[in-house]
Amino acid sequence: MQVMTDEAQRLAAVRRYQVLDTPPDGAFERITTLAARLFDVPIAIVSIVDADRIWFKSHYGLDVEQIDREPGLCASAVLQDGPWLVDDASTDPRTLANPLVAGEMGLRFYAGVPLTTNDGFNLGTLCVIDQQPRKLTDDEVASLSDLASVVMDQLELRLAARRTVELECELRRSAEVVARTLQQSLLPTRVPDVDGLDIAARYHVANCDQVGGDFYDVVPDTRGGCAVVVGDVCGKGTLAASMTGTVRWVLRATVADTWTPAGALGRLNSVLVNAQEDLDQYATAALVAVAPVRDGSTTVTVGLAGHPHPLLVRSGGTLERVGQTSPVVGWTLEAEYTEVAATMRGGDFLVLFTDGTLEVVAGHGATEDVAVAALLAPLAGRPAAEVADALDAALGEGVLRDDAAFVVVAVR
Amino acid sequence: MTGLLDEVPFEVAVDHEGDAVRVRVAGELDLFREGALRAAVTAVLDAGDVGSLVLDVRGLQFLDSSGLRALLVCRDRTKEAGAEFRLAVAPGPVTRLLAVAGVQGWFDYE
């Protein structure tokens, strides 16, 4: 292999492998131990040549973790294409003046094989050292080179593992971004202003990297009122999200001059049943037509497709469940939809919510009506945002097992 | 996720008596576990010779919308296989959700 000699690029490769100053590692210890035994030498080292030092990833038989780049022999070895062999350093012109050789260390024998990356950079060496002169046979040099390849495999493996982890983190981050974007596309960017009404909507996500199945929408109609829907598509993820999109847009398309919640749910049901084939998905929804009346009151007409009843909180503090349960949408064409109307006056508010909201507000196993009534009754006559804040607080205290969405419609 | 799932009990058991099959499910049936119930019922139906299947959900402490979907899928698959399907329920989270979803009438009961 052509060895790249540009030192700046070589150092960049060393950095890329992120091996400098890492803690001892069993795999490298085994390799140096094996090398020492195999070649019957007192010292075996896996070295990485840094800008100004030679750092030892593993050092068998030598209690030193790093040395200066000068006079280290490994620094010379990394400049080579192949093994760098010094049989007797005390007579070899390349090394005889080296302080490691001439000094206390008394190094006589050095055989180093460069650790060469896939792209041709020598990071360091696997070397064996003795205080006696020696000569390796060709077979032994080949074995040392094989061991150096094992060291390099280990380094590549660690690099690949680190990259995989980084990639995984990156994928996870982008999945969260996709989920959030998708989620936002399924909710109105803002709740529209409707004359005479005060509307607040909130959404709580249980799991940020999954698109939830809950949704809500508020659509003004041409009669001066609006359609309000809160729903839940069973399941999560992109399949649920695509159904949520369908539900939202079918309802938006249906809410025109003359529409009724029961008619809209029936139409939605047939669209979903015919569209989804074998997906085994269904949706639930509370769909409310809010219409101003000449006498100043407001009529709310509620259609319920397998969804919890909206609660009407009167200005005096009493609670009413509005609506009559019809089946979920999207499962069978045999389902039929009904609607129930109620009259609201100034100070009354209506809350539409998903099961997830009720579950948390009421607590597991508690009687929902009692718990929710206790929370909502004292808020009679308050603005929608204040009611929403109280529900938010209750949701914040509980454990969100499912997504939760709700809309508060108050009559001014 | 594994840790969380391990903490929550969930169990499916299948008993055969002639061509009558009883599938009992206990614990919490939600998005993460409904697949196991569907797989168990599919396996029973694929083995053939099923005259009737009772899905006994009296041991369920929790059921979400995905869990209800699994009950509906089991009902539909069983009927498609030409067998009777009945649900064994006790008042609790299952009957509550069936009522809210407006689908009590879609099931026959034991």
Contacts between the chains, C-beta under 8 A, distances in Angstrom:
chain1	res1	chain2	res2	distance
A	213	B	65	7.1
A	232	B	65	6.0
A	233	B	65	7.9
A	234	B	64	7.9
A	234	B	65	3.7
A	234	B	66	5.2
A	234	B	68	7.0
A	234	B	69	4.7
A	235	B	31	6.3
A	235	B	65	7.4
A	235	B	66	5.4
A	235	B	69	7.1
A	236	B	31	6.2
A	280	B	69	6.1
A	280	B	72	7.7
A	280	B	73	5.3
A	281	B	69	7.3
A	282	B	65	7.8
A	282	B	69	6.3
A	282	B	72	7.4
A	284	B	65	7.1
A	284	B	100	7.9
A	284	B	101	6.4
A	304	B	102	7.2
A	305	B	102	7.2
A	306	B	100	6.6
A	306	B	101	3.7
A	306	B	102	4.7
A	306	B	103	6.6
A	307	B	100	7.1
A	308	B	100	5.6
A	325	B	99	7.0
A	325	B	100	6.8
A	325	B	101	7.9
A	325	B	102	4.2
A	326	B	102	5.1
A	327	B	101	6.8
A	327	B	102	4.0
A	327	B	103	5.2
A	327	B	105	7.9
A	327	B	106	7.1
A	328	B	101	5.1
A	328	B	102	6.6
A	328	B	103	6.3
A	331	B	72	6.3
A	331	B	103	7.8
A	332	B	106	7.7
A	335	B	102	7.9
A	355	B	64	7.7
A	355	B	65	7.2
A	355	B	97	8.0
A	355	B	100	7.2
A	364	B	62	7.8
A	401	B	64	7.9
A	402	B	64	6.3
